[in-house]
């Protein structure tokens, strides 16, 4: 497990742990409140492992779960960021940035040449889009069966 400058501990998490399952479910419910179901691609807690997502967790030094973020291999050179969510009480503490940095480090370790993601377009997703843009992600053509719509935006970062 790596420790970010802020003392946040980042590592591969167990998607079957109850606190992790709860936060993934919170993410899914939040996503479905923001986006019509046919345009929402959040993953249910039971499907994280089945979807081939390596789930990372961010924890405080005392073990409190602060956030989750996943990395899915699309092919040998292309990964996808999935299931990014910071707990409400942890927002503004750098959790999202620490998780994203860990996912990008893992993508580089795996030899990916690019990492993509799909996110929402409403104002509720603006903080996520700002985080991704600040890391160098740019709007992109759709990938992996997604479509750019009024509700969805695909973004990619060349590594």
N, CA, C and O of each residue as an XYZ file, in Angstrom:
636
protein
N       0.849     -1.175      0.000
C       0.000      0.000      0.000
C       0.893      1.237      0.000
O       1.836      1.328      0.786
N       0.597      2.173     -0.872
C       1.369      3.411     -0.909
C       0.663      4.468     -0.072
O      -0.545      4.393      0.154
N       1.424      5.446      0.382
C       0.875      6.527      1.192
C       1.091      7.829      0.447
O       2.224      8.206      0.148
N       0.004      8.510      0.150
C       0.069      9.803     -0.509
C       0.598     10.836      0.489
O       0.617     10.585      1.694
N       1.026     11.999     -0.016
C       1.554     13.058      0.845
C       0.585     13.431      1.961
O       1.011     13.813      3.051
N      -0.690     13.327      1.701
C      -1.708     13.722      2.675
C      -1.937     12.668      3.756
O      -2.794     12.843      4.623
N      -1.177     11.577      3.710
C      -1.360     10.506      4.681
C      -2.422      9.513      4.268
O      -2.738      8.596      5.026
N      -2.978      9.677      3.088
C      -3.985      8.753      2.579
C      -3.274      7.493      2.113
O      -2.317      7.568      1.342
N      -3.733      6.338      2.572
C      -3.135      5.073      2.181
C      -3.912      4.500      1.002
O      -5.122      4.292      1.085
N      -3.202      4.248     -0.098
C      -3.811      3.747     -1.327
C      -3.291      2.340     -1.589
O      -2.091      2.085     -1.486
N      -4.187      1.442     -1.925
C      -3.781      0.094     -2.279
C      -4.914     -0.666     -2.934
O      -6.048     -0.191     -2.979
N      -4.607     -1.838     -3.437
C      -5.644     -2.680     -4.021
C      -6.575     -3.098     -2.898
O      -6.142     -3.602     -1.862
N      -7.861     -2.878     -3.124
C      -8.860     -3.169     -2.100
C      -9.608     -4.453     -2.384
O      -9.563     -4.989     -3.491
N     -10.282     -4.925     -1.386
C     -11.092     -6.136     -1.492
C     -12.534     -5.713     -1.760
O     -13.191     -5.172     -0.870
N     -13.040     -5.954     -2.987
C     -14.402     -5.510     -3.301
C     -15.488     -6.247     -2.515
O     -16.656     -5.864     -2.580
N     -15.125     -7.293     -1.777
C     -16.128     -8.000     -0.988
C     -16.229     -7.452      0.443
O     -17.136     -7.827      1.185
N     -15.301     -6.567      0.833
C     -15.392     -5.962      2.172
C     -16.650     -5.114      2.259
O     -17.012     -4.428      1.303
N     -17.300     -5.161      3.382
C     -18.585     -4.479      3.535
C     -18.472     -2.973      3.315
O     -19.325     -2.397      2.641
N     -17.453     -2.321      3.857
C     -17.356     -0.872      3.671
C     -17.092     -0.515      2.202
O     -17.566      0.513      1.718
N     -16.345     -1.353      1.504
C     -16.067     -1.121      0.083
C     -17.350     -1.335     -0.729
O     -17.690     -0.520     -1.586
N     -18.046     -2.415     -0.458
C     -19.311     -2.681     -1.150
C     -20.290     -1.524     -0.962
O     -20.962     -1.107     -1.905
N     -20.363     -1.005      0.279
C     -21.283      0.105      0.560
C     -20.924      1.337     -0.264
O     -21.805      1.983     -0.830
N     -19.631      1.665     -0.334
C     -19.235      2.870     -1.061
C     -19.432      2.695     -2.568
O     -19.817      3.643     -3.252
N     -19.176      1.514     -3.082
C     -19.447      1.259     -4.505
C     -20.951      1.402     -4.766
O     -21.353      1.936     -5.799
N     -21.771      0.932     -3.841
C     -23.228      1.071     -3.999
C     -23.657      2.534     -3.908
O     -24.539      2.966     -4.651
N     -23.047      3.295     -3.013
C     -23.337      4.738     -2.930
C     -23.009      5.397     -4.263
O     -23.772      6.227     -4.756
N     -21.877      5.028     -4.841
C     -21.482      5.577     -6.143
C     -22.523      5.230     -7.206
O     -22.930      6.085     -7.993
N     -22.936      3.996     -7.219
C     -23.924      3.557     -8.214
C     -25.250      4.311     -8.051
O     -25.816      4.795     -9.030
N     -25.732      4.407     -6.827
C     -26.996      5.112     -6.576
C     -26.883      6.585     -6.955
O     -27.798      7.141     -7.561
N     -25.773      7.214     -6.604
C     -25.554      8.620     -6.947
C     -25.555      8.787     -8.469
O     -26.194      9.694     -9.001
N     -24.841      7.915     -9.152
C     -24.762      7.991    -10.617
C     -26.144      7.866    -11.254
O     -26.475      8.593    -12.190
N     -26.940      6.942    -10.739
C     -28.276      6.730    -11.289
C     -29.213      7.897    -10.987
O     -30.197      8.098    -11.699
N     -28.921      8.664     -9.942
C     -29.712      9.864     -9.656
C     -29.359     11.004    -10.601
O     -30.169     11.904    -10.819
N     -28.155     10.971    -11.161
C     -27.674     12.059    -12.006
C     -27.925     11.820    -13.486
O     -28.039     12.769    -14.261
N     -28.010     10.562    -13.876
C     -28.032     10.183    -15.286
C     -29.137      9.158    -15.524
O     -29.307      8.245    -14.716
N     -29.889      9.289    -16.611
C     -30.890      8.256    -16.906
C     -30.226      6.872    -16.953
O     -29.098      6.743    -17.430
N     -30.912      5.856    -16.466
C     -30.310      4.517    -16.366
C     -29.679      4.014    -17.664
O     -28.640      3.356    -17.624
N     -30.284      4.311    -18.800
C     -29.738      3.814    -20.062
C     -28.427      4.496    -20.449
O     -27.748      4.057    -21.378
N     -28.067      5.577    -19.735
C     -26.819      6.284    -20.002
C     -25.840      6.189    -18.828
O     -24.789      6.829    -18.841
N     -26.178      5.408    -17.838
C     -25.329      5.256    -16.653
C     -24.592      3.925    -16.732
O     -25.201      2.874    -16.932
N     -23.288      3.985    -16.574
C     -22.458      2.790    -16.704
C     -21.724      2.460    -15.411
O     -20.679      1.809    -15.431
N     -22.275      2.913    -14.287
C     -21.678      2.567    -12.997
C     -21.848      1.068    -12.763
O     -22.761      0.440    -13.299
N     -20.970      0.519    -11.967
C     -20.918     -0.922    -11.745
C     -21.499     -1.249    -10.373
O     -21.172     -0.593     -9.384
N     -22.350     -2.250    -10.315
C     -22.898     -2.721     -9.044
C     -21.794     -3.406     -8.236
O     -20.861     -3.969     -8.809
N     -21.899     -3.359     -6.907
C     -20.848     -3.967     -6.076
C     -20.528     -5.415     -6.437
O     -19.359     -5.802     -6.453
N     -21.543     -6.213     -6.725
C     -21.312     -7.625     -7.044
C     -20.616     -7.817     -8.380
O     -20.055     -8.884     -8.630
N     -20.638     -6.814     -9.239
C     -20.095     -6.949    -10.591
C     -18.663     -6.443    -10.725
O     -18.062     -6.599    -11.787
N     -18.108     -5.849     -9.689
C     -16.759     -5.271     -9.797
C     -15.750     -6.325    -10.236
O     -15.027     -6.120    -11.212
N     -15.693     -7.425     -9.544
C     -14.742     -8.479     -9.895
C     -15.052     -9.115    -11.232
O     -14.147     -9.398    -12.018
N     -16.333     -9.342    -11.493
C     -16.748     -9.956    -12.755
C     -16.421     -9.070    -13.949
O     -16.192     -9.567    -15.052
N     -16.400     -7.761    -13.733
C     -16.128     -6.814    -14.818
C     -14.632     -6.672    -15.086
O     -14.237     -5.923    -15.980
N     -13.803     -7.369    -14.337
C     -12.360     -7.299    -14.552
C     -11.735     -6.014    -14.040
O     -10.698     -5.582    -14.543
N     -12.350     -5.408    -13.057
C     -11.863     -4.149    -12.499
C     -10.973     -4.443    -11.298
O     -11.369     -5.166    -10.384
N      -9.762     -3.875    -11.306
C      -8.914     -3.899    -10.118
C      -9.308     -2.683     -9.311
O      -9.106     -1.550     -9.747
N      -9.871     -2.911     -8.134
C     -10.383     -1.828     -7.315
C      -9.334     -1.386     -6.307
O      -8.795     -2.199     -5.556
N      -9.053     -0.102     -6.300
C      -8.140      0.492     -5.334
C      -8.967      1.206     -4.273
O     -10.049      1.721     -4.555
N      -8.448      1.231     -3.061
C      -9.116      1.952     -1.981
C      -8.169      3.011     -1.421
O      -6.947      2.864     -1.440
N      -8.779      4.074     -0.927
C      -8.063      5.115     -0.196
C      -8.565      5.046      1.237
O      -9.768      5.087      1.494
N      -7.626      4.940      2.162
C      -7.988      4.840      3.576
C      -7.176      5.834      4.394
O      -6.047      6.187      4.053
N      -7.790      6.269      5.479
C      -7.068      7.106      6.438
C      -6.101      6.206      7.205
O      -6.221      4.982      7.150
N      -5.150      6.795      7.912
C      -4.219      5.962      8.687
C      -4.914      5.042      9.695
O      -4.363      4.005     10.063
N      -6.117      5.411     10.145
C      -6.837      4.546     11.092
C      -7.741      3.538     10.396
O      -8.495      2.828     11.062
N      -7.677      3.461      9.049
C      -8.408      2.444      8.306
C      -9.752      2.868      7.752
O     -10.403      2.076      7.070
N     -10.192      4.092      8.020
C     -11.477      4.552      7.492
C     -11.420      4.625      5.969
O     -10.473      5.172      5.404
N     -12.431      4.075      5.313
C     -12.498      4.104      3.852
C     -12.868      5.511      3.397
O     -13.905      6.048      3.787
N     -12.010      6.101      2.569
C     -12.215      7.461      2.085
C     -12.675      7.508      0.639
O     -13.348      8.452      0.224
N     -12.310      6.483     -0.130
C     -12.685      6.490     -1.532
C     -12.291      5.201     -2.220
O     -11.533      4.387     -1.693
N     -12.837      5.045     -3.422
C     -12.533      3.892     -4.264
C     -12.312      4.365     -5.691
O     -12.802      5.420     -6.094
N     -11.576      3.579     -6.439
C     -11.369      3.839     -7.857
C     -10.863      2.568     -8.508
O     -10.078      1.827     -7.916
N     -11.311      2.317     -9.721
C     -10.948      1.073    -10.384
C     -10.207      1.282    -11.683
O     -10.294      2.338    -12.310
N      -9.478      0.257    -12.071
C      -8.772      0.238    -13.345
C      -9.111     -1.070    -14.039
O      -8.933     -2.154    -13.484
N      -9.602     -0.944    -15.261
C      -9.988     -2.101    -16.054
C      -9.124     -2.160    -17.301
O      -8.939     -1.150    -17.979
N      -8.598     -3.333    -17.605
C      -7.825     -3.507    -18.832
C      -8.772     -3.708    -20.000
O      -9.597     -4.621    -19.991
N      -8.649     -2.846    -21.014
C      -9.447     -2.987    -22.235
C      -8.705     -3.802    -23.271
O      -9.304     -4.618    -23.971
N      -7.408     -3.587    -23.373
C      -6.514     -4.428    -24.167
C      -5.122     -4.247    -23.588
O      -4.968     -3.566    -22.574
N      -4.120     -4.828    -24.192
C      -2.785     -4.824    -23.582
C      -2.171     -3.430    -23.451
O      -1.202     -3.259    -22.711
N      -2.706     -2.443    -24.143
C      -2.142     -1.088    -24.110
C      -3.131     -0.020    -23.665
O      -2.797      1.165    -23.639
N      -4.352     -0.433    -23.312
C      -5.413      0.536    -23.040
C      -6.179      0.141    -21.780
O      -6.683     -0.977    -21.673
N      -6.260      1.072    -20.829
C      -7.012      0.842    -19.605
C      -8.142      1.847    -19.461
O      -8.173      2.875    -20.139
N      -9.061      1.533    -18.570
C     -10.209      2.398    -18.307
C     -10.331      2.660    -16.811
O     -10.261      1.732    -16.004
N     -10.510      3.911    -16.448
C     -10.811      4.292    -15.067
C     -12.300      4.040    -14.837
O     -13.134      4.480    -15.629
N     -12.635      3.336    -13.761
C     -14.021      2.997    -13.416
C     -14.264      3.250    -11.927
O     -13.330      3.246    -11.126
N     -15.505      3.466    -11.577
C     -15.973      3.439    -10.189
C     -15.193      4.384     -9.278
O     -14.853      4.022     -8.151
N     -14.911      5.589     -9.761
C     -14.227      6.584     -8.926
C     -15.252      7.258     -8.024
O     -16.245      7.810     -8.499
N     -15.002      7.207     -6.712
C     -15.917      7.860     -5.783
C     -15.211      8.139     -4.458
O     -14.565      7.261     -3.887
N     -15.344      9.370     -3.984
C     -14.857      9.736     -2.655
C     -16.037      9.793     -1.706
O     -17.101     10.299     -2.062
N     -15.855      9.283     -0.512
C     -16.899      9.368      0.508
C     -17.211     10.838      0.762
O     -16.315     11.681      0.724
N     -18.468     11.144      1.019
C     -18.896     12.535      1.203
C     -18.069     13.239      2.274
O     -17.682     14.393      2.088
N     -17.794     12.579      3.377
C     -17.040     13.191      4.471
C     -15.576     13.418      4.134
O     -14.889     14.154      4.842
N     -15.088     12.798      3.064
C     -13.674     12.894      2.696
C     -13.418     13.864      1.553
O     -12.265     14.071      1.174
N     -14.452     14.457      1.001
C     -14.275     15.337     -0.157
C     -13.485     16.582      0.222
O     -13.603     17.109      1.328
N     -12.679     17.032     -0.726
C     -11.846     18.206     -0.498
C     -10.539     17.905      0.208
O      -9.809     18.825      0.577
N     -10.234     16.637      0.400
C      -9.004     16.234      1.105
C      -7.973     15.609      0.182
O      -6.954     15.099      0.648
N      -8.225     15.641     -1.131
C      -7.259     15.084     -2.074
C      -7.406     13.605     -2.330
O      -6.517     12.988     -2.917
N      -8.510     13.022     -1.901
C      -8.723     11.585     -2.066
C      -8.819     11.219     -3.541
O      -8.166     10.277     -3.991
N      -9.626     11.954     -4.294
C      -9.782     11.666     -5.721
C      -8.463     11.771     -6.460
O      -8.138     10.915     -7.282
N      -7.710     12.807     -6.176
C      -6.400     13.000     -6.818
C      -5.469     11.847     -6.464
O      -4.791     11.307     -7.338
N      -5.431     11.469     -5.195
C      -4.543     10.377     -4.770
C      -4.929      9.067     -5.455
O      -4.058      8.323     -5.906
N      -6.225      8.784     -5.535
C      -6.675      7.566     -6.217
C      -6.339      7.611     -7.706
O      -5.827      6.638     -8.260
N      -6.625      8.732     -8.347
C      -6.339      8.836     -9.780
C      -4.851      8.658    -10.048
O      -4.470      7.965    -10.990
N      -4.011      9.275     -9.231
C      -2.560      9.111     -9.404
C      -2.152      7.647     -9.250
O      -1.310      7.156    -10.001
N      -2.744      6.951     -8.281
C      -2.423      5.532     -8.084
C      -2.871      4.705     -9.287
O      -2.154      3.803     -9.722
N      -4.052      5.008     -9.826
C      -4.539      4.278    -11.003
C      -3.637      4.526    -12.207
O      -3.342      3.601    -12.963
N      -3.200      5.766    -12.388
C      -2.317      6.077    -13.518
C      -0.945      5.437    -13.334
O      -0.341      4.982    -14.306
N      -0.449      5.397    -12.108
C       0.820      4.703    -11.842
C       0.690      3.217    -12.184
O       1.594      2.632    -12.781
N      -0.433      2.612    -11.803
C      -0.658      1.205    -12.110
C      -0.777      0.989    -13.618
O      -0.264      0.002    -14.146
N      -1.446      1.901    -14.304
C      -1.573      1.793    -15.763
C      -0.197      1.830    -16.422
O       0.071      1.063    -17.347
N       0.659      2.705    -15.956
C       2.028      2.774    -16.501
C       2.792      1.485    -16.194
O       3.512      0.964    -17.046
N       2.629      0.979    -14.976
C       3.302     -0.266    -14.594
C       2.855     -1.413    -15.490
O       3.654     -2.289    -15.823
N       1.582     -1.415    -15.882
C       1.048     -2.451    -16.766
C       1.455     -2.249    -18.222
O       1.230     -3.131    -19.051
N       2.042     -1.121    -18.541
C       2.474     -0.868    -19.909
C       1.419     -0.260    -20.811
O       1.573     -0.275    -22.032
N       0.354      0.273    -20.241
C      -0.668      0.914    -21.059
C      -0.093      2.169    -21.710
O       0.741      2.856    -21.121
N      -0.536      2.455    -22.902
C      -0.135      3.691    -23.570
C      -1.211      4.761    -23.479
O      -0.971      5.929    -23.784
N      -2.410      4.344    -23.052
C      -3.464      5.331    -22.798
C      -4.460      4.776    -21.799
O      -4.620      3.566    -21.631
N      -5.120      5.717    -21.145
C      -6.173      5.399    -20.185
C      -7.364      6.263    -20.549
O      -7.224      7.464    -20.785
N      -8.538      5.648    -20.593
C      -9.759      6.367    -20.958
C     -10.777      6.246    -19.830
O     -10.619      5.448    -18.907
N     -11.809      7.047    -19.929
C     -12.905      6.983    -18.977
C     -14.156      7.546    -19.618
O     -14.105      8.269    -20.612
N     -15.273      7.193    -19.023
C     -16.567      7.754    -19.399
C     -17.124      8.402    -18.155
O     -17.111      7.810    -17.076
N     -17.622      9.635    -18.306
C     -18.188     10.353    -17.177
C     -19.453     11.076    -17.621
O     -19.791     11.105    -18.804
N     -20.133     11.650    -16.660
C     -21.363     12.362    -16.952
C     -21.111     13.788    -17.391
O     -20.015     14.325    -17.230
N     -22.151     14.392    -17.951
C     -22.029     15.755    -18.492
C     -22.732     16.810    -17.655
O     -22.540     18.003    -17.894
N     -23.539     16.410    -16.680
C     -24.276     17.393    -15.892
C     -23.346     18.108    -14.913
O     -22.194     17.714    -14.729
N     -23.861     19.153    -14.298
C     -23.051     19.925    -13.351
C     -22.607     19.077    -12.161
O     -21.577     19.368    -11.553
N     -23.356     18.045    -11.823
C     -22.964     17.173    -10.710
C     -21.630     16.480    -10.965
O     -20.918     16.134    -10.022
N     -21.293     16.278    -12.228
C     -20.035     15.623    -12.590
C     -18.889     16.610    -12.816
O     -17.772     16.195    -13.122
N     -19.153     17.904    -12.669
C     -18.113     18.911    -12.934
C     -16.856     18.707    -12.083
O     -15.754     18.814    -12.621
N     -16.967     18.419    -10.787
C     -15.733     18.188    -10.017
C     -14.910     17.020    -10.573
O     -13.682     17.097    -10.611
N     -15.565     15.955    -10.998
C     -14.842     14.813    -11.572
C     -14.177     15.218    -12.882
O     -13.009     14.906    -13.113
N     -14.921     15.914    -13.736
C     -14.330     16.341    -15.014
C     -13.148     17.271    -14.776
O     -12.142     17.178    -15.479
N     -13.250     18.160    -13.801
C     -12.146     19.074    -13.490
C     -10.912     18.290    -13.018
O      -9.785     18.614    -13.393
N     -11.131     17.270    -12.203
C     -10.017     16.425    -11.754
C      -9.358     15.753    -12.947
O      -8.134     15.783    -13.077
N     -10.154     15.149    -13.815
C      -9.597     14.447    -14.968
C      -8.871     15.414    -15.903
O      -7.783     15.104    -16.388
N      -9.455     16.563    -16.156
C      -8.808     17.562    -17.021
C      -7.490     18.021    -16.417
O      -6.509     18.194    -17.140
N      -7.452     18.220    -15.103
C      -6.216     18.675    -14.459
C      -5.109     17.631    -14.549
O      -3.928     17.961    -14.448
N      -5.493     16.368    -14.739
C      -4.511     15.284    -14.895
C      -4.111     15.097    -16.355
O      -3.245     14.277    -16.659
N      -4.739     15.855    -17.267
C      -4.378     15.777    -18.677
C      -5.347     15.024    -19.560
O      -5.109     14.900    -20.762
N      -6.442     14.513    -18.999
C      -7.444     13.840    -19.820
C      -8.107     14.866    -20.732
O      -8.375     15.998    -20.331
N      -8.363     14.442    -21.967
C      -9.020     15.297    -22.955
C     -10.259     14.587    -23.488
O     -10.294     13.358    -23.540
N     -11.278     15.352    -23.887
C     -12.424     14.713    -24.529
C     -11.946     13.872    -25.707
O     -11.009     14.244    -26.413
N     -12.604     12.736    -25.909
C     -12.137     11.811    -26.936
C     -13.308     11.157    -27.651
O     -14.471     11.319    -27.283
N     -12.953     10.422    -28.674
C     -13.928      9.591    -29.360
C     -14.371      8.497    -28.399
O     -13.617      8.122    -27.501
N     -15.571      7.986    -28.573
C     -16.036      6.894    -27.726
C     -15.133      5.655    -27.844
O     -14.442      5.471    -28.846
N     -15.152      4.839    -26.834
C     -14.351      3.618    -26.793
C     -15.192      2.553    -26.089
O     -16.156      2.880    -25.396
N     -14.839      1.316    -26.261
C     -15.412      0.179    -25.517
C     -16.938      0.167    -25.491
O     -17.539     -0.218    -24.488
N     -17.559      0.582    -26.574
C     -19.012      0.514    -26.657
C     -19.755      1.707    -26.092
O     -20.984      1.745    -26.146
N     -19.037      2.691    -25.547
C     -19.690      3.908    -25.062
C     -20.033      4.803    -26.246
O     -19.610      4.556    -27.375
N     -20.806      5.847    -25.965
C     -21.117      6.870    -26.960
C     -21.068      8.222    -26.268
O     -21.447      8.340    -25.103
N     -20.611      9.229    -26.970
C     -20.715     10.592    -26.457
C     -22.139     11.058    -26.742
O     -22.576     11.097    -27.893
N     -22.852     11.409    -25.678
C     -24.244     11.829    -25.789
C     -24.431     13.097    -24.962
O     -23.467     13.651    -24.433
N     -25.652     13.542    -24.856
C     -25.946     14.669    -23.971
C     -25.669     14.308    -22.505
O     -25.529     15.198    -21.666
N     -25.589     13.009    -22.195
C     -25.402     12.529    -20.824
C     -24.017     11.959    -20.556
O     -23.645     11.768    -19.398
N     -23.247     11.684    -21.605
C     -21.965     10.982    -21.454
C     -20.854     11.704    -22.175
O     -21.054     12.293    -23.238
N     -19.676     11.647    -21.578
C     -18.476     12.212    -22.195
C     -17.341     11.211    -22.031
O     -17.058     10.758    -20.922
N     -16.696     10.871    -23.134
C     -15.510     10.020    -23.086
C     -14.279     10.912    -23.056
O     -14.225     11.942    -23.728
N     -13.291     10.500    -22.267
C     -12.040     11.241    -22.145
C     -10.884     10.241    -22.198
O     -11.036      9.085    -21.803
N      -9.725     10.696    -22.689
C      -8.551      9.825    -22.783
C      -7.293     10.605    -22.393
O      -7.186     11.810    -22.622
N      -6.367      9.892    -21.809
C      -5.052     10.422    -21.470
C      -4.008      9.525    -22.114
O      -3.986      8.319    -21.866
N      -3.139     10.107    -22.942
C      -2.012      9.360    -23.491
C      -0.924      9.303    -22.429
O      -0.573     10.321    -21.831
N      -0.393      8.109    -22.198
C       0.658      7.946    -21.190
C       2.022      7.947    -21.836
O       3.033      7.820    -21.144
